[in-house]
Amino acid sequence: MPSVLAGMTLLVLGESHMSLADHLMEPLHDNLTRQGAIVHSIGACGASAGDWLITKKVDCGAE
């Protein structure tokens, strides 16, 4: 049965759980990709929602 995610493009933004190895990024990204989605995942430690609207250096992950 085809997945409802097939062909969809997803942007997944997250805090430290999305930037540290062996946490949420790998299994979530891989699972969504296996279901046919095109996935772009970015994680940044200590980033609040407003931090994604400006350029800001954070403790780990995306800049």
PDB file of N, CA, C and O in Angstrom:
ATOM      1  N   MET A   1       0.839  -1.173   0.000  1.00  0.00           N
ATOM      2  CA  MET A   1       0.000   0.000   0.000  1.00  0.00           C
ATOM      3  C   MET A   1       0.888   1.242   0.000  1.00  0.00           C
ATOM      4  O   MET A   1       1.785   1.342   0.837  1.00  0.00           O
ATOM      5  N   PRO A   2       0.670   2.185  -0.906  1.00  0.00           N
ATOM      6  CA  PRO A   2       1.487   3.392  -0.966  1.00  0.00           C
ATOM      7  C   PRO A   2       1.296   4.266   0.272  1.00  0.00           C
ATOM      8  O   PRO A   2       0.212   4.331   0.851  1.00  0.00           O
ATOM      9  N   SER A   3       2.374   4.929   0.654  1.00  0.00           N
ATOM     10  CA  SER A   3       2.335   5.819   1.815  1.00  0.00           C
ATOM     11  C   SER A   3       1.749   7.172   1.437  1.00  0.00           C
ATOM     12  O   SER A   3       1.948   7.660   0.324  1.00  0.00           O
ATOM     13  N   VAL A   4       1.030   7.766   2.370  1.00  0.00           N
ATOM     14  CA  VAL A   4       0.487   9.109   2.167  1.00  0.00           C
ATOM     15  C   VAL A   4       1.624  10.136   2.063  1.00  0.00           C
ATOM     16  O   VAL A   4       1.418  11.237   1.552  1.00  0.00           O
ATOM     17  N   LEU A   5       2.811   9.781   2.542  1.00  0.00           N
ATOM     18  CA  LEU A   5       3.955  10.694   2.502  1.00  0.00           C
ATOM     19  C   LEU A   5       4.715  10.652   1.175  1.00  0.00           C
ATOM     20  O   LEU A   5       5.553  11.517   0.921  1.00  0.00           O
ATOM     21  N   ALA A   6       4.439   9.677   0.341  1.00  0.00           N
ATOM     22  CA  ALA A   6       5.160   9.524  -0.924  1.00  0.00           C
ATOM     23  C   ALA A   6       5.078  10.798  -1.751  1.00  0.00           C
ATOM     24  O   ALA A   6       3.992  11.292  -2.055  1.00  0.00           O
ATOM     25  N   GLY A   7       6.245  11.318  -2.110  1.00  0.00           N
ATOM     26  CA  GLY A   7       6.329  12.514  -2.939  1.00  0.00           C
ATOM     27  C   GLY A   7       6.250  13.827  -2.189  1.00  0.00           C
ATOM     28  O   GLY A   7       6.480  14.881  -2.780  1.00  0.00           O
ATOM     29  N   MET A   8       5.929  13.795  -0.896  1.00  0.00           N
ATOM     30  CA  MET A   8       5.859  15.033  -0.116  1.00  0.00           C
ATOM     31  C   MET A   8       7.262  15.499   0.250  1.00  0.00           C
ATOM     32  O   MET A   8       8.162  14.678   0.428  1.00  0.00           O
ATOM     33  N   THR A   9       7.454  16.801   0.362  1.00  0.00           N
ATOM     34  CA  THR A   9       8.708  17.368   0.840  1.00  0.00           C
ATOM     35  C   THR A   9       8.474  17.905   2.238  1.00  0.00           C
ATOM     36  O   THR A   9       7.562  18.702   2.463  1.00  0.00           O
ATOM     37  N   LEU A  10       9.308  17.462   3.188  1.00  0.00           N
ATOM     38  CA  LEU A  10       9.158  17.853   4.584  1.00  0.00           C
ATOM     39  C   LEU A  10      10.409  18.554   5.081  1.00  0.00           C
ATOM     40  O   LEU A  10      11.524  18.135   4.772  1.00  0.00           O
ATOM     41  N   LEU A  11      10.229  19.615   5.847  1.00  0.00           N
ATOM     42  CA  LEU A  11      11.316  20.287   6.548  1.00  0.00           C
ATOM     43  C   LEU A  11      11.105  20.020   8.026  1.00  0.00           C
ATOM     44  O   LEU A  11      10.087  20.411   8.597  1.00  0.00           O
ATOM     45  N   VAL A  12      12.076  19.347   8.647  1.00  0.00           N
ATOM     46  CA  VAL A  12      11.978  18.997  10.058  1.00  0.00           C
ATOM     47  C   VAL A  12      13.013  19.819  10.817  1.00  0.00           C
ATOM     48  O   VAL A  12      14.215  19.645  10.618  1.00  0.00           O
ATOM     49  N   LEU A  13      12.550  20.711  11.684  1.00  0.00           N
ATOM     50  CA  LEU A  13      13.421  21.544  12.503  1.00  0.00           C
ATOM     51  C   LEU A  13      13.321  21.080  13.946  1.00  0.00           C
ATOM     52  O   LEU A  13      12.245  20.707  14.412  1.00  0.00           O
ATOM     53  N   GLY A  14      14.442  21.105  14.650  1.00  0.00           N
ATOM     54  CA  GLY A  14      14.385  20.687  16.044  1.00  0.00           C
ATOM     55  C   GLY A  14      15.533  21.226  16.860  1.00  0.00           C
ATOM     56  O   GLY A  14      16.464  21.837  16.335  1.00  0.00           O
ATOM     57  N   GLU A  15      15.450  20.991  18.146  1.00  0.00           N
ATOM     58  CA  GLU A  15      16.444  21.429  19.107  1.00  0.00           C
ATOM     59  C   GLU A  15      17.506  20.337  19.239  1.00  0.00           C
ATOM     60  O   GLU A  15      17.796  19.649  18.260  1.00  0.00           O
ATOM     61  N   SER A  16      18.082  20.165  20.407  1.00  0.00           N
ATOM     62  CA  SER A  16      19.204  19.237  20.583  1.00  0.00           C
ATOM     63  C   SER A  16      18.863  17.802  20.187  1.00  0.00           C
ATOM     64  O   SER A  16      19.731  17.087  19.688  1.00  0.00           O
ATOM     65  N   HIS A  17      17.626  17.366  20.397  1.00  0.00           N
ATOM     66  CA  HIS A  17      17.241  15.996  20.042  1.00  0.00           C
ATOM     67  C   HIS A  17      17.354  15.743  18.541  1.00  0.00           C
ATOM     68  O   HIS A  17      17.379  14.591  18.107  1.00  0.00           O
ATOM     69  N   MET A  18      17.421  16.806  17.749  1.00  0.00           N
ATOM     70  CA  MET A  18      17.567  16.669  16.297  1.00  0.00           C
ATOM     71  C   MET A  18      19.002  16.911  15.840  1.00  0.00           C
ATOM     72  O   MET A  18      19.281  16.827  14.644  1.00  0.00           O
ATOM     73  N   SER A  19      19.920  17.210  16.764  1.00  0.00           N
ATOM     74  CA  SER A  19      21.288  17.499  16.339  1.00  0.00           C
ATOM     75  C   SER A  19      22.313  16.539  16.928  1.00  0.00           C
ATOM     76  O   SER A  19      23.443  16.483  16.441  1.00  0.00           O
ATOM     77  N   LEU A  20      21.957  15.791  17.949  1.00  0.00           N
ATOM     78  CA  LEU A  20      22.899  14.882  18.589  1.00  0.00           C
ATOM     79  C   LEU A  20      22.830  13.501  17.934  1.00  0.00           C
ATOM     80  O   LEU A  20      21.755  13.004  17.599  1.00  0.00           O
ATOM     81  N   ALA A  21      24.000  12.900  17.763  1.00  0.00           N
ATOM     82  CA  ALA A  21      24.075  11.576  17.127  1.00  0.00           C
ATOM     83  C   ALA A  21      23.270  10.546  17.916  1.00  0.00           C
ATOM     84  O   ALA A  21      23.217  10.590  19.145  1.00  0.00           O
ATOM     85  N   ASP A  22      22.654   9.634  17.201  1.00  0.00           N
ATOM     86  CA  ASP A  22      21.888   8.524  17.785  1.00  0.00           C
ATOM     87  C   ASP A  22      20.679   8.977  18.598  1.00  0.00           C
ATOM     88  O   ASP A  22      20.247   8.272  19.509  1.00  0.00           O
ATOM     89  N   HIS A  23      20.136  10.134  18.280  1.00  0.00           N
ATOM     90  CA  HIS A  23      18.905  10.584  18.936  1.00  0.00           C
ATOM     91  C   HIS A  23      17.774  10.543  17.916  1.00  0.00           C
ATOM     92  O   HIS A  23      17.585   9.516  17.264  1.00  0.00           O
ATOM     93  N   LEU A  24      17.033  11.601  17.760  1.00  0.00           N
ATOM     94  CA  LEU A  24      15.828  11.577  16.940  1.00  0.00           C
ATOM     95  C   LEU A  24      16.079  11.783  15.448  1.00  0.00           C
ATOM     96  O   LEU A  24      15.321  11.267  14.627  1.00  0.00           O
ATOM     97  N   MET A  25      17.133  12.529  15.075  1.00  0.00           N
ATOM     98  CA  MET A  25      17.283  12.875  13.660  1.00  0.00           C
ATOM     99  C   MET A  25      17.386  11.647  12.761  1.00  0.00           C
ATOM    100  O   MET A  25      16.634  11.532  11.793  1.00  0.00           O
ATOM    101  N   GLU A  26      18.296  10.736  13.059  1.00  0.00           N
ATOM    102  CA  GLU A  26      18.506   9.602  12.161  1.00  0.00           C
ATOM    103  C   GLU A  26      17.255   8.733  12.013  1.00  0.00           C
ATOM    104  O   GLU A  26      16.830   8.488  10.883  1.00  0.00           O
ATOM    105  N   PRO A  27      16.648   8.257  13.103  1.00  0.00           N
ATOM    106  CA  PRO A  27      15.491   7.375  12.897  1.00  0.00           C
ATOM    107  C   PRO A  27      14.289   8.088  12.273  1.00  0.00           C
ATOM    108  O   PRO A  27      13.586   7.495  11.455  1.00  0.00           O
ATOM    109  N   LEU A  28      14.045   9.331  12.637  1.00  0.00           N
ATOM    110  CA  LEU A  28      12.908  10.061  12.067  1.00  0.00           C
ATOM    111  C   LEU A  28      13.131  10.322  10.583  1.00  0.00           C
ATOM    112  O   LEU A  28      12.256  10.052   9.761  1.00  0.00           O
ATOM    113  N   HIS A  29      14.310  10.851  10.244  1.00  0.00           N
ATOM    114  CA  HIS A  29      14.652  11.152   8.852  1.00  0.00           C
ATOM    115  C   HIS A  29      14.568   9.877   8.001  1.00  0.00           C
ATOM    116  O   HIS A  29      13.964   9.877   6.927  1.00  0.00           O
ATOM    117  N   ASP A  30      15.178   8.799   8.492  1.00  0.00           N
ATOM    118  CA  ASP A  30      15.195   7.538   7.741  1.00  0.00           C
ATOM    119  C   ASP A  30      13.788   6.963   7.565  1.00  0.00           C
ATOM    120  O   ASP A  30      13.450   6.479   6.485  1.00  0.00           O
ATOM    121  N   ASN A  31      12.977   7.012   8.605  1.00  0.00           N
ATOM    122  CA  ASN A  31      11.623   6.472   8.523  1.00  0.00           C
ATOM    123  C   ASN A  31      10.779   7.248   7.525  1.00  0.00           C
ATOM    124  O   ASN A  31      10.064   6.650   6.720  1.00  0.00           O
ATOM    125  N   LEU A  32      10.852   8.569   7.568  1.00  0.00           N
ATOM    126  CA  LEU A  32      10.081   9.388   6.626  1.00  0.00           C
ATOM    127  C   LEU A  32      10.548   9.162   5.188  1.00  0.00           C
ATOM    128  O   LEU A  32       9.733   9.118   4.267  1.00  0.00           O
ATOM    129  N   THR A  33      11.865   9.019   4.999  1.00  0.00           N
ATOM    130  CA  THR A  33      12.417   8.771   3.669  1.00  0.00           C
ATOM    131  C   THR A  33      11.963   7.412   3.140  1.00  0.00           C
ATOM    132  O   THR A  33      11.612   7.285   1.967  1.00  0.00           O
ATOM    133  N   ARG A  34      11.971   6.398   4.005  1.00  0.00           N
ATOM    134  CA  ARG A  34      11.504   5.063   3.594  1.00  0.00           C
ATOM    135  C   ARG A  34      10.039   5.084   3.162  1.00  0.00           C
ATOM    136  O   ARG A  34       9.619   4.259   2.350  1.00  0.00           O
ATOM    137  N   GLN A  35       9.268   6.014   3.696  1.00  0.00           N
ATOM    138  CA  GLN A  35       7.854   6.132   3.329  1.00  0.00           C
ATOM    139  C   GLN A  35       7.654   6.975   2.071  1.00  0.00           C
ATOM    140  O   GLN A  35       6.521   7.229   1.661  1.00  0.00           O
ATOM    141  N   GLY A  36       8.769   7.411   1.456  1.00  0.00           N
ATOM    142  CA  GLY A  36       8.682   8.102   0.182  1.00  0.00           C
ATOM    143  C   GLY A  36       8.768   9.614   0.240  1.00  0.00           C
ATOM    144  O   GLY A  36       8.677  10.275  -0.794  1.00  0.00           O
ATOM    145  N   ALA A  37       8.940  10.173   1.428  1.00  0.00           N
ATOM    146  CA  ALA A  37       9.034  11.631   1.554  1.00  0.00           C
ATOM    147  C   ALA A  37      10.444  12.103   1.211  1.00  0.00           C
ATOM    148  O   ALA A  37      11.416  11.366   1.379  1.00  0.00           O
ATOM    149  N   ILE A  38      10.543  13.326   0.733  1.00  0.00           N
ATOM    150  CA  ILE A  38      11.822  14.007   0.550  1.00  0.00           C
ATOM    151  C   ILE A  38      11.997  14.839   1.814  1.00  0.00           C
ATOM    152  O   ILE A  38      11.204  15.742   2.080  1.00  0.00           O
ATOM    153  N   VAL A  39      13.042  14.536   2.599  1.00  0.00           N
ATOM    154  CA  VAL A  39      13.160  15.102   3.940  1.00  0.00           C
ATOM    155  C   VAL A  39      14.419  15.943   4.069  1.00  0.00           C
ATOM    156  O   VAL A  39      15.499  15.533   3.644  1.00  0.00           O
ATOM    157  N   HIS A  40      14.272  17.117   4.657  1.00  0.00           N
ATOM    158  CA  HIS A  40      15.383  17.999   5.014  1.00  0.00           C
ATOM    159  C   HIS A  40      15.292  18.190   6.519  1.00  0.00           C
ATOM    160  O   HIS A  40      14.327  18.768   7.017  1.00  0.00           O
ATOM    161  N   SER A  41      16.306  17.700   7.254  1.00  0.00           N
ATOM    162  CA  SER A  41      16.292  17.753   8.714  1.00  0.00           C
ATOM    163  C   SER A  41      17.421  18.637   9.216  1.00  0.00           C
ATOM    164  O   SER A  41      18.562  18.522   8.768  1.00  0.00           O
ATOM    165  N   ILE A  42      17.091  19.524  10.152  1.00  0.00           N
ATOM    166  CA  ILE A  42      18.082  20.430  10.733  1.00  0.00           C
ATOM    167  C   ILE A  42      17.849  20.489  12.233  1.00  0.00           C
ATOM    168  O   ILE A  42      16.716  20.647  12.688  1.00  0.00           O
ATOM    169  N   GLY A  43      18.927  20.361  12.999  1.00  0.00           N
ATOM    170  CA  GLY A  43      18.833  20.485  14.447  1.00  0.00           C
ATOM    171  C   GLY A  43      19.850  21.482  14.959  1.00  0.00           C
ATOM    172  O   GLY A  43      20.930  21.620  14.386  1.00  0.00           O
ATOM    173  N   ALA A  44      19.517  22.176  16.031  1.00  0.00           N
ATOM    174  CA  ALA A  44      20.415  23.156  16.633  1.00  0.00           C
ATOM    175  C   ALA A  44      20.167  23.208  18.136  1.00  0.00           C
ATOM    176  O   ALA A  44      19.055  23.503  18.575  1.00  0.00           O
ATOM    177  N   CYS A  45      21.201  22.921  18.924  1.00  0.00           N
ATOM    178  CA  CYS A  45      21.062  22.955  20.379  1.00  0.00           C
ATOM    179  C   CYS A  45      20.744  24.367  20.857  1.00  0.00           C
ATOM    180  O   CYS A  45      21.345  25.338  20.397  1.00  0.00           O
ATOM    181  N   GLY A  46      19.814  24.471  21.763  1.00  0.00           N
ATOM    182  CA  GLY A  46      19.489  25.754  22.371  1.00  0.00           C
ATOM    183  C   GLY A  46      18.743  26.710  21.473  1.00  0.00           C
ATOM    184  O   GLY A  46      18.661  27.897  21.791  1.00  0.00           O
ATOM    185  N   ALA A  47      18.198  26.252  20.370  1.00  0.00           N
ATOM    186  CA  ALA A  47      17.489  27.140  19.445  1.00  0.00           C
ATOM    187  C   ALA A  47      16.009  27.187  19.800  1.00  0.00           C
ATOM    188  O   ALA A  47      15.327  26.162  19.807  1.00  0.00           O
ATOM    189  N   SER A  48      15.529  28.371  20.090  1.00  0.00           N
ATOM    190  CA  SER A  48      14.094  28.539  20.321  1.00  0.00           C
ATOM    191  C   SER A  48      13.414  28.797  18.978  1.00  0.00           C
ATOM    192  O   SER A  48      14.086  28.964  17.960  1.00  0.00           O
ATOM    193  N   ALA A  49      12.110  28.829  18.976  1.00  0.00           N
ATOM    194  CA  ALA A  49      11.367  29.018  17.722  1.00  0.00           C
ATOM    195  C   ALA A  49      11.796  30.295  16.998  1.00  0.00           C
ATOM    196  O   ALA A  49      11.947  30.280  15.776  1.00  0.00           O
ATOM    197  N   GLY A  50      11.992  31.383  17.712  1.00  0.00           N
ATOM    198  CA  GLY A  50      12.383  32.648  17.101  1.00  0.00           C
ATOM    199  C   GLY A  50      13.777  32.630  16.507  1.00  0.00           C
ATOM    200  O   GLY A  50      14.076  33.412  15.604  1.00  0.00           O
ATOM    201  N   ASP A  51      14.638  31.745  17.004  1.00  0.00           N
ATOM    202  CA  ASP A  51      16.013  31.663  16.496  1.00  0.00           C
ATOM    203  C   ASP A  51      16.075  31.148  15.066  1.00  0.00           C
ATOM    204  O   ASP A  51      17.085  31.348  14.391  1.00  0.00           O
ATOM    205  N   TRP A  52      15.035  30.497  14.588  1.00  0.00           N
ATOM    206  CA  TRP A  52      15.025  29.993  13.220  1.00  0.00           C
ATOM    207  C   TRP A  52      14.735  31.106  12.218  1.00  0.00           C
ATOM    208  O   TRP A  52      14.816  30.885  11.009  1.00  0.00           O
ATOM    209  N   LEU A  53      14.402  32.287  12.702  1.00  0.00           N
ATOM    210  CA  LEU A  53      14.070  33.410  11.820  1.00  0.00           C
ATOM    211  C   LEU A  53      15.245  34.344  11.583  1.00  0.00           C
ATOM    212  O   LEU A  53      15.172  35.223  10.724  1.00  0.00           O
ATOM    213  N   ILE A  54      16.336  34.165  12.340  1.00  0.00           N
ATOM    214  CA  ILE A  54      17.515  35.025  12.222  1.00  0.00           C
ATOM    215  C   ILE A  54      18.760  34.150  12.126  1.00  0.00           C
ATOM    216  O   ILE A  54      18.713  32.963  12.446  1.00  0.00           O
ATOM    217  N   THR A  55      19.862  34.729  11.689  1.00  0.00           N
ATOM    218  CA  THR A  55      21.136  34.023  11.693  1.00  0.00           C
ATOM    219  C   THR A  55      21.713  34.129  13.093  1.00  0.00           C
ATOM    220  O   THR A  55      21.904  35.230  13.610  1.00  0.00           O
ATOM    221  N   LYS A  56      21.990  32.988  13.705  1.00  0.00           N
ATOM    222  CA  LYS A  56      22.482  32.968  15.083  1.00  0.00           C
ATOM    223  C   LYS A  56      23.347  31.739  15.282  1.00  0.00           C
ATOM    224  O   LYS A  56      22.965  30.643  14.874  1.00  0.00           O
ATOM    225  N   LYS A  57      24.501  31.901  15.900  1.00  0.00           N
ATOM    226  CA  LYS A  57      25.354  30.761  16.231  1.00  0.00           C
ATOM    227  C   LYS A  57      24.809  30.113  17.500  1.00  0.00           C
ATOM    228  O   LYS A  57      24.482  30.795  18.472  1.00  0.00           O
ATOM    229  N   VAL A  58      24.716  28.789  17.474  1.00  0.00           N
ATOM    230  CA  VAL A  58      24.218  28.039  18.623  1.00  0.00           C
ATOM    231  C   VAL A  58      25.288  27.058  19.091  1.00  0.00           C
ATOM    232  O   VAL A  58      26.314  26.886  18.433  1.00  0.00           O
ATOM    233  N   ASP A  59      25.041  26.412  20.238  1.00  0.00           N
ATOM    234  CA  ASP A  59      26.036  25.531  20.852  1.00  0.00           C
ATOM    235  C   ASP A  59      26.423  24.328  19.990  1.00  0.00           C
ATOM    236  O   ASP A  59      27.582  23.912  20.008  1.00  0.00           O
ATOM    237  N   CYS A  60      25.492  23.772  19.251  1.00  0.00           N
ATOM    238  CA  CYS A  60      25.810  22.641  18.381  1.00  0.00           C
ATOM    239  C   CYS A  60      24.782  22.560  17.268  1.00  0.00           C
ATOM    240  O   CYS A  60      23.683  23.102  17.386  1.00  0.00           O
ATOM    241  N   GLY A  61      25.138  21.891  16.201  1.00  0.00           N
ATOM    242  CA  GLY A  61      24.208  21.719  15.085  1.00  0.00           C
ATOM    243  C   GLY A  61      24.268  22.866  14.102  1.00  0.00           C
ATOM    244  O   GLY A  61      25.343  23.398  13.827  1.00  0.00           O
ATOM    245  N   ALA A  62      23.130  23.245  13.577  1.00  0.00           N
ATOM    246  CA  ALA A  62      23.037  24.249  12.514  1.00  0.00           C
ATOM    247  C   ALA A  62      23.475  25.625  12.983  1.00  0.00           C
ATOM    248  O   ALA A  62      23.409  25.939  14.171  1.00  0.00           O
ATOM    249  N   GLU A  63      23.918  26.431  12.051  1.00  0.00           N
ATOM    250  CA  GLU A  63      24.244  27.832  12.337  1.00  0.00           C
ATOM    251  C   GLU A  63      23.329  28.707  11.525  1.00  0.00           C
ATOM    252  O   GLU A  63      23.418  29.932  11.601  1.00  0.00           O
TER     253      GLU A  63
END
